[in-house]
Amino acid sequence: MTSSHATPHQAAESPKTGRGSGIALLVICSCQLMVVLDITIVNIALPHIQSSLGFSTENLSWVINAYTLTFGGLLLLGGRLGDILGRRRVFMFGVGLFVFASLLGGLSQESWQLLAARSLQGVGGAIASPTALSLITTTFREGPARNRAFGVFAAVSAGGSAIGLLAGGVLVEWLDWRWIFFVNIPIGLLIVLATPRYIRESERHPGHFDLIGALTATAGMVCLVYGFIRASEEGWSDVLTLAAFAAAVVLLALFVAVESRSRQPITPLWMFRDRNRAGTYGMMLSLAAAMFGMFFFLTLFVQNILNFSPLKAGLAFLPVSAIIAIGAGIASQLLPKWGPKPFMVTGAVLAAVGLGWLTQTDVHSSYLGSLLGPILVFGLGMGLQFVSLTLMAVSGVQPKEAGAASGILNTTQQVGGSLGLSILVTVFGTASRNEATDQVPKFLADATPAQLAEFRRTGELPGQWGDQVLASGVSQAFIAAAAFAVVAALIALIVIQVRPSDLERLRGDGAMPGAGTPDGEPAAETAGAAASQPDPAERPPGSDAREGRPPER
């Protein structure tokens, strides 16, 4: 166990105050906005990317998944890198790599080049994002100051999805789809230049990198997502579909085995023994699946059925960004009084209601009459969620483990989004094929010669028949998305239990791990450790190694 005496390195982690802390938060949140925004900014440009680089409709989702899979799969390793090498330098490296990959993405001439660039972007984001969240935990004192910082960070993380759709619409309509990547270059360079000036370097903790754990987790998730997407194209009995699922099971089982035996794993399995933290991770997994699906399918719906331009499509999602920010602000102010559980339950229920409402969309739906109401309800629910989930996941975690805790939280969001989107694409594909079977006879009876020629060339139903197929698939996908939100609500209701010590930490009462003492010196790293670890009486002697946590010394 580390000494409780302050060292020069530990002094670097003492909380900042005043103007400097405000600018530091701006730098950190700018990075998070850039990374999160890039997940959805591509959505608006998907039709243009498809026609420019020759993607098939089925493979188009890989433009999203190539990023989110490497991002989610390597986030845990990214958090460990910051703990061992120093969070500021790792943060700068991750942002720099993200900028370089964005340049390659904008210059891509072939589909494989874009997918490679998107994967590299995911690596850069995986290094920068968990480090950014860790920097908040070591920059702001636990209590009201950190609550406000997390409120801003959570609003940026949640609202970045909708902001990305708006920014994507502006760039695609006024410039070109390639600028959705080029825009990251000046922003990232400014972050890299400002970081050394306003953010202190953190303490470097001894350790090693769990490369096997990171690779098996990432490869396992890639196989799992590929299996679902392959099933939507070729069916569940396809040989490659079954092989992908089998490989995913083997790789993910190997990942758990490696982590349970590693002395310094990227995923400390002991963290899941806290029911609140485990429940929080499960909720984030389910809610991210619902959120990714909502943005992906509504983007297709408004552009292909409502015939919105890219800019109009982006503007259509702007109310979501505003309502998410409002919900996050409400939650951050009321959490110390009411605790997180009411916001978790209410937020998940609202998300489920909004998605259930969206299942009523069809070819006759309009934006104001059919879409705006449900997306506002969904956005408010997500805004209430993100602050609560973020605080519950990292509350009480010692500074040396902040990278791992934040990495797991971010991983569940990205992996949940990727896995959920692949499942929803499978539901969408099955429903679309069934609807197409019904529409083809109607099309053949009423189509003009020009429409018949287009159908023979592309194999896709044009006009009103194609719109009906798309609308039917989207409606069925929203049923599955609503089910994900219902699962999150059940977890919040049954699993989450708010204890008096949790409320004390939210109010800033008592000694907090990583918080500064009145004279500015860091408190002992062990203060408050009982709130973030299992009761020692519940663990048999020597169980630290078995649970993936190094023995204390």
Summary of the structure (lengths in Angstrom):
residues: 553
radius of gyration: 23.4
end to end distance: 4.7
largest distance: 82.9
contacts: 2120
relative contact order: 0.14
helix: 78%
strand: 0%
